[in-house]
């Protein structure tokens, strides 16, 4: 099973959305981590799989 940037992006978004619903105070951290991960996957596509 290989993960690509196409499958990692929506998966991260889904997990982040669930965490925000459960604990809204984490919103800033979740958004920051999400943006960092998406940026890294954009700069280094080989990290995605």
C-alpha positions as CSV (number, residue, x, y, z in Angstrom):
1,X,0.0,0.0,0.0
2,X,1.5,3.3,-1.1
3,X,0.5,6.7,0.2
4,X,0.7,9.6,-2.2
5,X,0.2,13.4,-1.7
6,X,-3.3,12.9,-3.1
7,X,-4.3,10.5,-0.4
8,X,-2.4,12.1,2.5
9,X,-3.9,15.6,2.0
10,X,-7.6,14.5,2.4
11,X,-6.6,12.1,5.2
12,X,-4.9,14.9,7.2
13,X,-7.9,17.2,6.6
14,X,-10.3,14.6,7.8
15,X,-8.3,13.9,11.0
16,X,-7.9,17.7,11.6
17,X,-11.6,18.3,11.1
18,X,-12.5,15.6,13.7
19,X,-10.0,16.9,16.2
20,X,-11.4,20.4,15.8
21,X,-14.9,19.2,16.4
22,X,-13.8,17.3,19.5
23,X,-11.4,20.0,20.9
24,X,-12.0,23.4,19.3
25,X,-9.1,24.9,21.3
26,X,-6.7,22.9,19.1
27,X,-7.7,24.9,16.0
28,X,-4.5,27.0,15.8
29,X,-2.2,24.1,16.2
30,X,-4.0,21.9,13.8
31,X,-4.1,24.5,11.1
32,X,-0.4,25.3,11.6
33,X,0.6,21.6,11.4
34,X,-1.6,21.0,8.4
35,X,-0.1,24.0,6.5
36,X,3.4,22.9,7.4
37,X,2.7,19.3,6.2
38,X,1.1,20.5,2.9
39,X,3.9,22.9,2.3
40,X,6.5,20.1,2.8
41,X,4.7,17.8,0.5
42,X,4.5,20.5,-2.1
43,X,8.3,21.2,-1.8
44,X,9.4,17.6,-1.5
45,X,6.9,15.4,-3.3
46,X,9.0,12.3,-2.6
47,X,8.1,12.6,1.1
48,X,4.5,11.7,0.2
49,X,5.5,8.2,-0.9
